[in-house]
Amino acid sequence: MPDLKEALNQAGVQLEEDAVSRLNRYHDMLLDWNTRMDLTSVTARDMAARHFVDSLLPLTQNALFPSGLRLIDVGTGAGFPGLALAAARPDFTVTLLEAQGKRCQFLQAVIDDLQLKNAQVIQDRAEMLGQNSDHRERYDRAVARAVAPLNVLCEYLLPFVKVGGFALCWKGPAVAEEGADGVFAAEALGGRLEPFIEMPQQDTRHVLVPVLKIEKTLPQYPRKNGIPAKRPLKCGKK
């Protein structure tokens, strides 16, 4: 892998040496496990930028990532951004939510190998766990990267977020087309879209979309499994 520490430094992300060592070990395990299961299609040559830097670049937004956060990564897949954040910031407490059992096995293996005391894996769906009182409105931040359109993400994420906390969505250029429905969905779920934050990286345009939780989410949300994606909240619809 191209030097991860150098790539992070160029992006303005400053980490301790032990954090970089954990991230390098995570990368090695990802390459190994990816030979046996479909975890990522990103090549080793591009992985530093497209997975690790992309996941950690928002840490430069200090106001959104104060110390001691309780954070849940919804639909974490191979662990981006949540597992990378847990490895980089041991002061965070991170829950990795993933529906696929094989991916959960990989995530747990990385947690065990890196001896991450601040991370746990839960195999479940957002629609189910978001109605669980142990997790509903218990997190300072709920995050997702490359999971769904913005209005669907709001229904997945905001039920987990405390009032005063944020849902944070890693999005690409297509987010410009999702704004109106995203605003509508956020308001329906007790949130408010804040200004997008540009996260420039090489020749791609990525943005971080913060959604501030301003009031409790109505108890009917999230809806049952599959409904948020099949019938997403849209302007003019309920």
Secondary structure by P-SEA (a helix, b strand, c coil): cccaaaaaaaacccccaaaaaaaaaaaaaaaaaaaccccccccccccccccccccccccccccccccccccccccccccaaaaaaaaaccccbbbbbbccaaaaaaaaaaaaaaccccbbbbbccaaaaaaccccccccccccccccccaaaaaaacccccccccccccccccccccccaaaaaaaaaacbbbccccccccccbbbbbbbbbbccccccccccccccccccccccccc
